[in-house]
């Protein structure tokens, strides 16, 4: 499925393009946590997004006897809870933070279904075992729906074994959070929830991808009130096989935004933020997944020795990071100063991010 039957035309837009248009967008806006992206939703667009998300829940086996707890960041959380309310007996969005709070919500609401990111679900499971000393089976979950991240290998199978629940992965729009496709196994390709919404695009040009290489998932929202003529580059990349008739699940990301804990972090905005702090000559953001969760650590190099051990400058950077993103970013200061400036870099130890320039990815 390299593209819609009628071919691609119109505008090709990225997350940055949607962010640049935020000041003139109208209606309900699905806004990322750092306001770097705004996805407009007219009433009919919102209804269509909820309908697709409800269809994904039904495909996962959720029905009228179930009670759903959604542990996703906004803008996805509210949309998923609203869609689930039309499918299940009850639904609530409790946000992604706080594992004990999530456990309390699941037990209080007598939930049978959990919607979460893969790392969020795995971290919750680990804390049940290691910190809370609780049996996952006592929760009585029947369904777990994973969305919003690239899952590590065997994550769905491990969660299924531990909770004795049916686990499905759902590919959701990185702009609105609405469900677009699903799969029941990590060995399966994605099954789109509607025809013509998803395609595979070349990284180095605006057009369909060829077989046997990396391809970017694109969304073609033909029925959208204001973006119906657009092709939306998701920043998520899959490896195609000998055929592009099927849509593989994304295993990588590309572009100026990196996905950390289900939240997209703008690298240009990080660079602009650090450029405003006197004395910063270069920086490196390191992202890893050594345990259940992603971790992000920023290493800053100053241009003069007097700042290396200065607590005020460290505090200024920490405050700037907290204002930039809800993601917790650790801070390290390089022990040696470097006067000559250099561009900021990303070191993704997970192997997820292929590069900031699409044209250079092979």
Beta strands, then each sheet from edge to edge (+ up, - down):
strand 1: 12-13
strand 2: 28-31
strand 3: 38-41
strand 4: 67-71
strand 5: 90-93
strand 6: 113-116
strand 7: 143-147
strand 8: 166-172
strand 9: 179-183
strand 10: 191-192
strand 11: 198-201
strand 12: 214-219
strand 13: 231-239
strand 14: 252-253
strand 15: 257-260
strand 16: 263-266
strand 17: 280-288
strand 18: 295-302
strand 19: 329-333
strand 20: 345-348
sheet 1: 1+ 13+ 12- 11+
sheet 2: 1+ 13+ 14-
sheet 3: 2+ 3-
sheet 4: 5+ 4+ 6+ 7+ 8+ 9- 10+
sheet 5: 15+ 16-
sheet 6: 19+ 18+ 17- 20-
end
